[in-house]
Amino acid sequence: MARDFEVGEVVMLKSGGPEMTVKKAETTFGDNDVQCQWFGGRKLESGYFPPASLVLVEDDSNE
């Protein structure tokens, strides 16, 4: 079962790629797509992903 993501969480695709910040989780056409943002160099990129394709990036700053 796919996890529900919260705005502001840092995620990445299960297949790899850049760390992305969750901007919005919304229902579109019956799917619960997650809108994410990330920087590709200096350019701010954005895209929609199915929650099952994302994993939460653990915050190691408290260790």
C-alpha positions as CSV (number, residue, x, y, z in Angstrom):
1,M,0.0,0.0,0.0
2,A,1.3,3.5,-0.9
3,R,2.2,5.9,1.9
4,D,0.5,9.3,2.3
5,F,3.1,12.1,2.0
6,E,2.9,15.4,3.7
7,V,3.8,18.8,2.2
8,G,7.4,19.7,3.0
9,E,8.7,16.1,3.2
10,V,11.8,15.2,1.3
11,V,11.3,12.2,-1.1
12,M,13.0,10.6,-4.1
13,L,12.0,8.1,-6.7
14,K,12.5,4.5,-5.8
15,S,14.5,4.2,-9.0
16,G,16.8,7.0,-7.9
17,G,17.3,10.6,-8.9
18,P,17.4,13.9,-7.1
19,E,15.9,14.6,-3.7
20,M,12.6,16.3,-4.1
21,T,10.3,18.3,-1.8
22,V,6.6,17.5,-1.7
23,K,4.6,20.6,-2.7
24,K,1.1,19.1,-2.9
25,A,-0.7,15.8,-2.6
26,E,-3.9,15.8,-4.5
27,T,-6.5,13.6,-6.1
28,T,-6.4,13.8,-9.9
29,F,-8.7,11.6,-12.0
30,G,-9.1,9.2,-9.1
31,D,-5.3,9.0,-8.5
32,N,-3.6,10.4,-5.5
33,D,-0.7,12.1,-7.3
34,V,2.1,13.8,-5.4
35,Q,3.5,17.1,-6.8
36,C,7.2,17.4,-6.1
37,Q,9.8,20.2,-6.7
38,W,13.5,19.9,-7.1
39,F,16.4,21.9,-8.5
40,G,18.0,20.8,-11.8
41,G,21.1,22.9,-11.6
42,R,19.7,26.4,-10.9
43,K,16.3,25.7,-12.5
44,L,13.4,24.8,-10.3
45,E,11.7,21.7,-11.7
46,S,8.3,20.2,-10.9
47,G,6.4,17.0,-11.6
48,Y,3.6,14.7,-10.5
49,F,4.3,11.2,-9.3
50,P,2.3,8.2,-8.0
51,P,2.9,7.7,-4.3
52,A,3.9,4.1,-4.9
53,S,6.9,5.4,-6.9
54,L,8.3,7.5,-4.1
55,V,10.3,6.8,-0.9
56,L,10.8,9.1,2.1
57,V,14.4,10.4,2.5
58,E,15.4,10.0,6.1
59,D,16.7,13.0,7.9
60,D,20.1,12.3,9.3
61,S,20.7,15.8,10.8
62,N,19.6,14.6,14.3
63,E,22.3,12.0,14.7
